[in-house]
Amino acid sequence: MIEKFKKTRLFAVLSRNTLPKLVCLALAITTWFIVMDNKNPVLQRTFRDVPVEIIGLTQIEQRGLIEEEILGDKVDVTVSGTWRNIVKVNSTDLRLSVNLDGRAMKGKNKLPIERRILFPGVDIISLSHEDVEIQLDAIETVAKPVKISPKGELGDGLELGKIEFKEKEVEVQGASHLLRKIASIEGQVDVQNLSKSEQVFVNLYPMDAEGNPVEEVDLLKPNIAVDVKVLTSKSVPVIVLDQGEPKLNHRLTDKIPSLENIVIKGDTAILEGINEVRSKPINIEGLFQPFESKLELDLPPGVTASYEGPLVAKINIQALEKKSFFFKYKDVTFQNSNENYSYVYDAEKNLTLEVRDIISVIKNIKDTDIKLTLDVGEVTLGTYAINIKVDGLPESTVYTIPDFELNVIEKGSEE
């Protein structure tokens, strides 16, 4: 480009006699300034985009108002003055302002621009426009619905249950036109690191209907406590409960559930303390024979059970059989005897032991397994009827045996 310019005729003219030409230009400019200074004519000058100061924004906020939009706060200002003054003026000498006094209300406000200039001898003669339009909005407080959603995935064997929180709405404060944009107050709870049910605090954000955050508003409650229920499952045994007593001389011998174990599912905090599941009691009052009953499980709130097929219990009630065993007084062993006493009784007197149990048990009881003992450690001189202790019977077996009749005397006084 430079090489091309050097080849032009203009360059050829300018490049010859350069010094004289520069001297002439300087003399011309100097002459112009001398003439202007002597004549000192009145001139006009325009400053572009001079800012307008908005006075009273703090005061309107105290009245519950806030600026939404300002139009016309840049103005072209034309000033007039003598040449000597006007060349010294700059835009910082201009003062333009509007005052948001008590007249400003919610909505559109058209306010006149107040003007003044700090340089003497120069006047503002015109503005590109005379007013500033300020759109004011009310600062309001409204309640918006709260939405909490999960973020992340739980570990293996865990399932997300209910997400519960007390605050169904949260109040938001801000300009009404911004509040109208808010569809809900939303937060996310990170469940990735949860292994059991917990209460966590979740930060909240105002969101519009498209899921975008709404800025320049204030949440009166920026976070809330959220109860996150984490569910799990485990296998536990089934325990069958009963109530009432069977018919006289009958016994409940078995309560067998159709499923030994079932899988329960629920809150980790609840399942942690559950090691078995019990049925609601089955009534056996006055019954005398085996039967089958559907089981209803007594589960804590929020816990469910899963199993295949019907869940029933076989209830076995059997009649008690009676059997008698015959002993004599001499078959009874004394315990804790006192060497100073003589124990007087009829050694050949008969003792009848009657036992009751179901047939499968009673048929296996042998008299040789039965031990009869009499504890005389607490007795002194006198005549007594003392309970006989019977050992060697099955735990389920009930028995009756008459008391042992005994006379205790001092040793040596038998005559």
C-alpha positions in Angstrom: 0.0 0.0 0.0 2.8 2.5 0.9 4.7 1.6 -2.2 1.6 2.3 -4.2 1.1 5.7 -2.5 4.7 6.7 -3.3 3.9 6.3 -7.0 1.0 8.8 -6.9 1.1 12.4 -8.0 0.0 13.6 -4.6 3.0 12.0 -3.0 5.2 13.6 -5.5 3.8 17.1 -4.8 4.0 16.7 -1.0 7.5 15.3 -1.0 8.9 18.4 -2.7 9.6 21.6 -0.7 8.3 19.9 2.6 9.8 22.4 5.1 8.3 25.6 3.5 5.0 23.9 3.3 5.0 23.0 7.0 6.0 26.5 7.9 3.1 27.9 5.9 0.7 25.5 7.7 1.8 26.6 11.1 1.5 30.3 10.2 -2.0 29.7 8.9 -3.1 28.0 12.2 -1.5 30.7 14.3 -3.2 33.4 12.3 -6.6 31.6 12.7 -6.2 31.5 16.5 -5.2 35.2 16.6 -8.2 36.2 14.6 -10.6 34.1 16.7 -9.2 35.4 19.9 -9.5 39.1 18.8 -13.0 38.7 17.5 -14.1 36.1 20.3 -17.3 35.1 18.5 -20.2 33.3 20.1 -20.2 29.6 19.1 -22.2 26.4 19.8 -20.8 23.0 20.8 -22.5 19.7 21.2 -21.5 17.0 23.7 -22.7 13.4 22.9 -24.1 10.9 25.3 -23.8 12.9 28.5 -25.0 10.7 31.5 -28.0 11.7 33.5 -27.7 11.1 37.2 -30.7 9.3 38.8 -31.3 10.8 42.3 -33.4 9.0 44.9 -33.0 5.3 44.1 -32.3 4.5 47.8 -35.4 6.4 48.9 -37.7 4.6 46.5 -36.4 1.2 47.8 -37.5 2.3 51.2 -40.9 2.8 49.8 -41.0 -0.7 48.4 -40.1 0.2 44.8 -37.2 -0.8 42.6 -36.0 0.3 39.2 -37.0 -2.1 36.4 -35.9 -0.1 33.3 -34.4 3.3 32.5 -34.7 4.9 29.1 -33.1 8.1 27.9 -30.3 8.4 30.6 -27.8 9.4 27.9 -28.4 12.9 26.4 -26.7 15.0 23.6 -26.2 18.5 25.1 -25.7 21.6 23.0 -24.0 24.6 24.8 -23.3 28.2 23.6 -20.7 30.7 24.6 -17.8 32.8 23.5 -14.9 31.2 21.7 -12.5 31.8 24.6 -14.9 30.0 27.0 -16.4 27.3 24.9 -13.0 25.8 23.9 -12.3 25.2 27.6 -15.6 23.4 28.4 -15.7 19.6 28.6 -18.5 17.1 29.4 -17.5 16.9 33.1 -18.7 20.5 33.5 -22.2 19.4 32.6 -24.7 18.3 35.3 -27.8 16.5 34.3 -30.1 14.8 36.8 -33.6 13.6 37.4 -35.1 13.3 40.9 -37.2 10.3 42.0 -39.0 12.2 44.7 -42.5 11.3 46.1 -44.1 11.7 42.7 -42.5 8.5 41.4 -44.9 5.5 41.5 -45.0 1.9 40.3 -45.1 1.8 36.6 -43.8 4.2 34.0 -42.5 7.6 35.2 -41.6 10.4 32.8 -39.4 12.8 34.7 -37.9 16.1 33.4 -34.1 16.4 33.2 -32.7 19.1 35.4 -29.6 20.8 33.9 -26.8 23.1 34.9 -23.2 23.9 33.8 -20.3 24.6 36.1 -18.4 26.8 33.7 -19.3 30.5 33.7 -20.0 32.2 30.5 -21.4 29.1 28.8 -25.0 28.1 28.7 -26.9 24.9 27.9 -29.2 25.8 25.0 -30.8 22.4 24.2 -31.0 18.7 25.0 -31.6 15.9 22.5 -34.5 15.0 24.7 -36.0 16.6 27.8 -37.2 13.6 29.8 -36.0 10.3 31.2 -38.5 7.4 31.3 -38.0 5.2 34.4 -40.1 2.0 34.9 -40.5 1.3 38.6 -41.7 -2.0 40.0 -42.9 -2.9 43.5 -40.8 -5.0 45.8 -43.1 -7.8 47.0 -43.0 -11.0 49.0 -44.8 -14.1 47.7 -44.8 -17.8 48.6 -43.8 -20.3 45.9 -44.0 -24.1 45.9 -41.0 -26.1 46.8 -39.8 -29.0 44.7 -36.9 -31.4 45.8 -35.5 -33.9 43.4 -32.8 -36.6 43.8 -29.3 -36.4 42.2 -27.1 -39.4 41.6 -27.7 -43.2 42.2 -27.8 -45.2 45.4 -25.5 -48.2 45.9 -26.4 -51.9 45.1 -29.2 -53.3 47.2 -30.6 -49.8 48.1 -33.7 -48.1 46.7 -34.8 -44.5 47.1 -38.0 -44.1 49.2 -39.9 -40.9 50.0 -38.2 -37.5 50.1 -40.1 -35.6 52.8 -39.8 -32.0 53.9 -41.9 -29.7 56.1 -41.8 -26.6 54.0 -44.3 -26.9 51.1 -43.8 -23.2 50.2 -40.9 -20.7 50.7 -41.3 -16.9 50.5 -39.4 -15.0 47.9 -38.8 -11.2 47.9 -38.1 -9.1 44.8 -39.5 -7.1 42.0 -43.0 -8.2 41.1 -42.1 -8.7 37.4 -39.3 -11.1 38.5 -41.5 -12.9 41.0 -44.0 -13.5 38.2 -41.4 -15.5 36.4 -40.8 -17.9 39.2 -42.6 -21.2 38.8 -41.1 -23.0 41.8 -38.4 -23.1 44.4 -36.2 -26.1 43.6 -33.4 -28.0 45.2 -31.5 -31.3 44.6 -30.5 -33.8 47.2 -27.3 -35.8 46.4 -28.1 -39.5 47.2 -25.0 -41.0 45.8 -23.2 -41.3 49.1 -26.2 -42.3 51.2 -26.3 -45.8 52.7 -29.2 -45.3 55.1 -32.0 -42.9 55.7 -30.8 -39.5 56.7 -31.8 -35.8 57.2 -29.8 -33.5 54.9 -29.9 -29.8 54.3 -30.6 -28.7 50.7 -29.9 -25.3 49.1 -32.9 -23.8 47.2 -33.0 -21.8 44.0 -35.9 -19.9 42.3 -36.6 -21.4 38.8 -38.8 -20.4 35.9 -41.1 -22.8 34.0 -38.3 -23.7 31.6 -36.0 -24.7 34.4 -33.8 -21.5 34.3 -32.7 -19.7 37.5 -34.4 -16.4 38.2 -31.7 -13.9 39.4 -32.0 -10.7 41.5 -34.5 -12.1 44.0 -34.0 -13.1 47.6 -35.2 -16.3 49.3 -36.2 -15.7 52.8 -35.2 -19.4 53.6 -32.3 -20.4 51.3 -32.1 -24.0 52.5 -34.4 -26.5 54.2 -34.0 -29.9 56.1 -35.0 -32.9 53.9 -35.7 -36.4 55.2 -34.4 -38.9 52.6 -35.7 -42.4 53.1 -33.4 -45.2 51.8 -35.0 -48.6 51.4 -33.4 -52.0 51.6 -34.5 -55.6 52.0 -33.5 -58.6 54.1 -34.6 -62.2 54.8 -35.9 -62.9 58.3 -37.6 -65.8 60.0 -41.4 -66.0 60.6 -42.6 -66.4 64.2 -46.2 -67.6 64.7 -47.9 -66.1 67.8 -51.0 -67.5 69.5 -53.5 -66.4 72.1 -55.8 -68.2 74.4 -55.7 -71.7 75.9 -56.8 -75.0 74.2 -59.4 -77.2 75.6 -58.8 -78.7 79.1 -56.3 -81.6 78.9 -55.1 -80.5 75.5 -51.9 -78.9 74.4 -50.6 -76.7 71.6 -47.6 -78.7 70.4 -46.5 -77.0 67.1 -46.9 -73.8 65.2 -45.3 -74.3 61.8 -45.4 -71.5 59.1 -45.5 -72.5 55.5 -42.5 -70.3 54.8 -39.6 -70.4 57.3 -38.2 -67.1 56.1 -39.6 -64.2 54.1 -38.1 -61.1 52.5 -39.1 -57.7 54.0 -38.5 -54.3 52.5 -38.5 -50.9 54.1 -36.5 -48.0 55.6 -33.0 -48.9 56.4 -33.3 -47.3 59.9 -36.3 -49.5 60.7 -35.0 -52.8 59.1 -31.7 -52.4 61.1 -33.6 -53.4 64.3 -35.8 -56.2 62.8 -34.4 -59.7 63.1 -37.7 -61.6 62.9 -41.3 -61.0 61.7 -44.2 -62.0 64.0 -47.7 -62.9 62.9 -50.8 -61.4 64.5 -51.9 -63.9 67.2 -54.0 -66.9 66.2 -56.8 -67.6 68.6 -56.7 -71.2 70.0 -59.1 -70.7 72.9 -61.0 -74.0 73.6 -59.7 -75.8 70.5 -58.8 -79.5 70.7 -57.6 -80.6 67.3 -55.0 -79.6 64.6 -56.0 -76.9 62.0 -54.4 -74.6 59.4 -54.7 -70.8 59.6 -53.8 -68.0 57.3 -51.1 -65.8 58.7 -51.3 -62.0 59.0 -48.0 -60.4 59.6 -47.6 -57.7 62.2 -45.3 -55.4 60.2 -44.1 -51.9 61.3 -45.4 -49.0 59.3 -43.6 -48.6 56.0 -42.3 -52.2 55.9 -43.7 -54.6 53.3 -43.2 -58.4 52.9 -42.8 -60.3 49.7 -43.2 -64.1 49.3 -44.6 -66.6 46.9 -47.7 -68.6 47.5 -50.1 -68.4 50.5 -48.6 -67.8 53.9 -50.3 -70.1 56.4 -49.4 -71.9 59.7 -50.2 -75.5 60.7 -51.4 -75.4 64.3 -51.1 -78.8 66.1 -53.2 -79.3 69.2 -53.1 -82.8 70.8 -55.0 -84.4 73.7 -53.0 -85.1 76.8 -52.8 -88.8 77.8 -52.5 -90.0 81.5 -50.1 -92.6 82.8 -49.6 -93.7 86.4 -46.3 -94.9 88.1 -46.3 -96.6 91.4 -43.7 -96.1 94.1 -43.3 -96.6 97.9 -42.1 -94.2 100.5 -38.8 -96.1 100.7 -38.1 -95.1 97.1 -37.9 -91.4 98.1 -34.4 -90.1 98.7 -33.9 -87.6 101.6 -31.8 -84.5 101.2 -30.3 -82.2 103.8 -31.0 -84.5 106.7 -30.2 -83.4 110.3 -28.2 -86.0 112.2 -29.9 -84.9 115.5 -33.3 -85.9 114.2 -35.0 -89.2 113.4 -37.4 -89.2 110.5 -40.4 -91.5 111.1 -42.6 -92.7 108.2 -44.1 -95.9 106.7 -41.6 -97.1 104.2 -44.1 -99.5 102.5 -46.7 -96.9 102.0 -47.7 -96.5 98.4 -47.1 -93.4 96.3 -48.9 -93.0 93.0 -47.3 -90.6 90.4 -49.7 -89.5 87.7 -48.3 -87.8 84.6 -50.0 -86.1 81.6 -48.5 -85.5 78.1 -49.1 -86.2 74.5 -48.9 -89.8 73.5 -45.6 -89.5 71.6 -43.9 -88.3 74.8 -45.7 -90.3 77.5 -44.9 -93.6 75.9 -41.2 -93.0 76.3 -41.3 -92.3 80.0 -39.9 -95.1 82.1 -40.2 -95.5 85.9 -36.5 -96.2 86.1 -35.8 -92.6 84.8 -37.9 -91.1 87.6 -36.1 -89.8 90.7 -38.1 -88.8 93.8 -36.4 -86.6 96.4 -37.5 -85.0 99.7 -35.8 -81.9 101.0 -35.9 -81.9 104.9 -33.4 -79.2 105.5 -36.0 -76.7 106.7 -38.1 -78.9 108.9 -37.7 -79.2 112.7 -39.5 -81.4 115.3 -43.1 -82.1 114.4 -45.4 -83.8 111.8 -45.3 -82.6 108.2 -46.8 -83.2 104.7 -44.0 -82.2 102.4 -43.9 -81.8 98.6 -42.0 -84.5 96.8 -39.6 -83.3 94.0 -39.9 -85.4 90.8 -36.9 -85.5 88.4 -36.4 -87.4 85.1 -39.6 -86.3 83.4 -39.7 -84.4 80.0 -40.0 -80.7 80.4 -43.4 -80.6 78.8 -44.8 -83.3 81.2 -47.2 -82.3 84.0 -47.6 -84.5 87.0 -49.4 -84.9 90.4 -48.1 -86.8 93.4 -49.3 -86.7 97.0 -47.3 -85.1 99.8 -45.0 -87.1 101.8 -46.3 -87.6 105.4 -43.4 -87.3 107.9 -42.9 -87.2 111.7 -39.7 -85.7 112.9 -38.4 -86.6 116.4 -35.3 -86.2 118.4 -32.8 -89.0 117.9 -32.9 -91.5 120.7 -36.5 -90.8 121.7 -38.0 -93.6 119.5 -39.1 -95.7 122.5 
